[in-house]
Amino acid sequence: MSKISLMPLDTFNVINHSYLNDNDRKLLIMLYEPIVGVVGINLYFNLWTFLDRELVLSETYTHKDLITNMGVTLKEISDAREKLEGLGLLKVYLKEGEINNYIYELNAPLSASDFFANPLLASVLYTSVGSFNYKRIKEYFKFPKINLKEYTNITESFTDVFESVSMVETDNSEIIKKNYAKVGIESELDIEEIISMIPDLMLNHTKVTESTKELILKLSFVYNFDSNKTIEVIKGSINDKHNIDKEKLKINYRNLYQFENDGKLPSIIFKCQPDYLKKEIKDSSKKSKVIYQFENLSPYRFICMKSKTEKPTKAEINILEMLLVDIGLKPGVVNVLIDYVLKINDNKLTKNFVEAIASQWKRSNIETVEQAMEISKQEFKKKDAYKKEVVSKKEENKPEWFDKKIEIKEDLERQKKIEEMLNRK
């Protein structure tokens, strides 16, 4: 579906089918903000404030109201909105007309337990904040262990407390409830075909739920598994009742990956630039072709192409993992950085040099290929101007005698006087 350009006078309404509370606010800031950025969470909170506390449907506003409230550009709002959509926090509906009208439906963030159980979200958070901060955030949400061995459960049941009551027909279809954010992924794997490849005698196909299929796609995405490896893992995760054991499935994915990768955790060096950060290519100019290449090659393939090899060296892989996992740059941005460093550093990838530039780009919130190309162009111009300035200053500060032939004239009379003074002593 082609993207519709957002205009300041386009109107919108906010709807909310979920209860949102202060705990949701904490989850959004701690778990989602490192992924979508400050502007993304600010947009979510602003949409939230447009809702009256007693209502689930807001009045009609224009996007100019959002621009004024948030103090950012329409482009930043559009980019932030796409990130919220990608994480399932926001659903967007459009009615086109002379002035387009949007419906923004807010979904509650996942609980911390569900968030960390989701391999895709957990991996993206790890990539965004790095190992140390990931452990710190996870530690914050851990439930304290309480030993109940010396206690007896004396909780009353419903029937112990209440007498029999007249039953009524139940219907909660129109009642407000908690709608949680669901992350959608585009996978090249055909999950239905994969499931069908497993014999009926081994797997009860009728018991394979949609949530199980979704989990398989997410895990295969994170671990970069093809159909054959996915089938292999599923087969090893079927229990005695011929059902897929989800916990066993996660363990088997991890074990197979680590077995094939010297015990390492899954790497994202094989991932390309996320679709929501890609530029819509509308021409065949040289710049567009370069952008397309940066966005659609994984850092692994890109560095192979630059080195003209089939496989990167161990040092190069370490640099890629440092850029993607520890610093948290996007794959397309990493490609631009690698290309830039090779050009200015005599085709050498020196880890400390690469890390210094990457840290600066991260602080500058560089996420798209175009942003990376622009900042590298600016940095190159600064370095070039600095070199010229240094050379110019060196020229200005040259001693008058530098590079000049100096003629030395002997002062015979003065030399004679000095000799006389020395002889007196």
Backbone hydrogen bonds, N-H to C=O, Kabsch-Sander energy under -0.5 kcal/mol:
donor,donor_aa,acceptor,acceptor_aa,energy
5,S,3,K,-0.5
10,D,7,M,-1.5
11,T,100,N,-1.9
12,F,61,Y,-2.6
13,N,102,Y,-2.3
15,I,104,Y,-2.6
16,N,56,V,-2.3
17,H,106,L,-0.7
20,L,18,S,-0.5
25,R,21,N,-1.5
26,K,22,D,-1.8
27,L,23,N,-2.3
28,L,24,D,-2.5
29,I,25,R,-1.9
30,M,26,K,-2.6
31,L,27,L,-2.6
32,Y,27,L,-1.1
32,Y,28,L,-0.6
33,E,28,L,-2.1
35,I,32,Y,-1.2
36,V,32,Y,-2.6
37,G,33,E,-2.6
40,G,36,V,-0.5
41,I,37,G,-1.7
42,N,38,V,-2.6
43,L,39,V,-2.3
44,Y,40,G,-1.9
45,F,41,I,-2.6
46,N,42,N,-2.3
47,L,43,L,-2.5
48,W,44,Y,-2.0
49,T,45,F,-2.1
50,F,46,N,-1.1
51,L,48,W,-1.4
55,L,52,D,-1.1
58,S,14,V,-2.7
59,E,50,F,-0.5
61,Y,12,F,-2.5
63,H,8,P,-0.5
63,H,10,D,-1.9
64,K,8,P,-1.7
65,D,62,T,-1.1
66,L,62,T,-0.9
67,I,63,H,-2.2
68,T,64,K,-2.4
69,N,65,D,-2.6
70,M,66,L,-2.9
71,G,67,I,-2.0
72,V,67,I,-0.6
77,I,73,T,-1.9
78,S,74,L,-2.6
79,D,75,K,-2.6
80,A,76,E,-2.5
81,R,77,I,-2.5
82,E,78,S,-1.8
83,K,79,D,-1.5
84,L,80,A,-2.1
85,E,81,R,-2.3
86,G,82,E,-2.6
87,L,83,K,-1.5
88,G,85,E,-1.6
89,L,84,L,-1.9
90,L,84,L,-1.0
91,K,105,E,-2.4
93,Y,103,I,-2.2
95,K,101,N,-2.8
96,E,94,L,-0.5
101,N,95,K,-2.5
102,Y,11,T,-2.2
103,I,93,Y,-2.7
104,Y,13,N,-2.9
104,Y,102,Y,-0.5
105,E,91,K,-2.9
105,E,103,I,-0.6
106,L,15,I,-2.2
106,L,104,Y,-0.6
107,N,89,L,-2.6
108,A,179,N,-2.7
115,F,111,S,-2.7
116,F,112,A,-2.3
117,A,113,S,-1.1
118,N,114,D,-0.8
118,N,115,F,-0.8
122,A,118,N,-2.7
123,S,119,P,-1.7
124,V,120,L,-2.2
125,L,121,L,-2.6
126,Y,122,A,-2.3
127,T,123,S,-2.4
128,S,124,V,-2.1
129,V,125,L,-2.4
130,G,126,Y,-2.2
133,N,129,V,-0.5
134,Y,130,G,-2.0
135,K,131,S,-2.2
136,R,132,F,-1.9
137,I,133,N,-2.7
138,K,134,Y,-2.4
139,E,135,K,-2.3
140,Y,136,R,-1.5
141,F,137,I,-1.1
142,K,139,E,-1.0
148,L,146,I,-0.7
151,Y,148,L,-1.7
154,I,152,T,-0.7
161,V,157,S,-1.0
161,V,158,F,-0.8
162,F,158,F,-3.0
175,I,172,N,-1.4
177,K,17,H,-1.6
179,N,177,K,-0.8
180,Y,178,K,-0.7
181,A,108,A,-2.2
182,K,88,G,-0.5
184,G,86,G,-0.5
184,G,182,K,-0.6
187,S,185,I,-0.8
191,I,189,L,-0.9
194,I,190,D,-2.3
195,I,191,I,-2.4
196,S,192,E,-2.1
197,M,193,E,-1.1
197,M,194,I,-0.6
198,I,195,I,-1.5
202,M,199,P,-1.0
203,L,199,P,-2.2
204,N,242,H,-3.3
205,H,203,L,-1.2
207,K,204,N,-1.5
208,V,205,H,-1.3
209,T,207,K,-1.0
213,K,209,T,-2.0
214,E,210,E,-2.6
215,L,211,S,-2.1
216,I,212,T,-2.2
217,L,213,K,-2.1
218,K,214,E,-2.3
219,L,215,L,-2.6
220,S,216,I,-2.5
221,F,217,L,-1.8
222,V,218,K,-2.6
223,Y,219,L,-2.6
224,N,220,S,-0.7
225,F,220,S,-1.8
230,T,226,D,-2.3
231,I,227,S,-2.6
232,E,228,N,-2.1
233,V,229,K,-2.4
234,I,230,T,-2.4
235,K,231,I,-2.5
236,G,232,E,-1.4
237,S,234,I,-1.8
238,I,235,K,-1.0
239,N,243,N,-2.8
242,H,239,N,-1.9
245,D,237,S,-2.9
245,D,243,N,-0.6
246,K,244,I,-0.7
249,L,245,D,-2.4
250,K,246,K,-2.1
251,I,247,E,-2.0
252,N,248,K,-2.6
253,Y,249,L,-2.2
254,R,250,K,-2.1
255,N,251,I,-2.9
256,L,252,N,-2.4
257,Y,253,Y,-2.2
258,Q,254,R,-2.8
259,F,255,N,-2.4
260,E,256,L,-1.8
261,N,257,Y,-0.9
262,D,259,F,-0.6
263,G,258,Q,-3.8
264,K,261,N,-1.9
271,K,268,I,-1.7
273,Q,295,E,-1.2
277,L,274,P,-1.5
278,K,275,D,-1.6
281,I,279,K,-0.8
282,K,280,E,-0.5
289,K,285,S,-2.0
290,V,286,K,-2.1
291,I,287,K,-2.6
292,Y,288,S,-2.5
293,Q,289,K,-2.0
294,F,290,V,-2.5
295,E,291,I,-2.3
296,N,292,Y,-1.9
297,L,293,Q,-0.9
300,Y,269,I,-2.2
302,F,298,S,-2.9
303,I,299,P,-2.4
304,C,300,Y,-1.5
305,M,301,R,-2.2
306,K,302,F,-2.3
307,S,303,I,-2.0
308,K,304,C,-1.2
309,T,304,C,-2.0
317,I,313,T,-2.3
318,N,314,K,-2.2
319,I,315,A,-1.8
320,L,316,E,-2.3
321,E,317,I,-2.6
322,M,318,N,-2.2
323,L,319,I,-2.3
324,L,320,L,-2.5
325,V,321,E,-2.8
326,D,321,E,-1.1
327,I,322,M,-2.5
328,G,323,L,-0.5
329,L,323,L,-2.7
334,V,330,K,-2.3
335,N,331,P,-1.9
336,V,332,G,-1.8
337,L,333,V,-2.4
338,I,334,V,-2.8
339,D,335,N,-2.4
340,Y,336,V,-2.6
341,V,337,L,-2.8
342,L,338,I,-2.3
343,K,339,D,-1.4
344,I,340,Y,-1.9
345,N,341,V,-1.7
347,N,342,L,-2.6
348,K,345,N,-1.2
350,T,348,K,-0.8
351,K,349,L,-0.6
354,V,350,T,-2.8
355,E,351,K,-3.0
356,A,352,N,-2.0
357,I,353,F,-1.7
358,A,354,V,-2.6
359,S,355,E,-2.5
360,Q,356,A,-1.5
361,W,357,I,-2.2
362,K,358,A,-2.4
363,R,359,S,-2.2
364,S,360,Q,-1.6
365,N,362,K,-1.7
366,I,361,W,-2.2
367,E,365,N,-0.6
372,A,368,T,-2.0
373,M,369,V,-2.7
374,E,370,E,-2.2
375,I,371,Q,-2.5
376,S,372,A,-2.1
377,K,373,M,-1.8
378,Q,374,E,-2.3
379,E,375,I,-2.5
380,F,376,S,-2.2
381,K,377,K,-2.1
382,K,378,Q,-2.3
383,K,379,E,-2.6
384,D,380,F,-2.6
385,A,381,K,-2.7
386,Y,382,K,-2.6
387,K,383,K,-2.5
388,K,384,D,-2.1
389,E,385,A,-2.3
390,V,386,Y,-2.6
391,V,387,K,-2.4
392,S,388,K,-2.5
393,K,389,E,-2.7
394,K,390,V,-2.3
395,E,391,V,-2.0
396,E,392,S,-2.2
397,N,393,K,-2.5
398,K,395,E,-1.0
402,F,399,P,-2.0
404,K,401,W,-2.0
406,I,404,K,-0.5
407,E,405,K,-0.5
408,I,406,I,-0.6
409,K,407,E,-0.6
410,E,408,I,-0.5
412,L,410,E,-1.0
415,Q,411,D,-2.1
416,K,412,L,-2.0
417,K,413,E,-1.7
418,I,414,R,-1.8
419,E,415,Q,-1.8
420,E,416,K,-1.9
421,M,417,K,-2.1
422,L,418,I,-1.9
423,N,419,E,-1.9
424,R,420,E,-1.7
425,K,421,M,-1.0
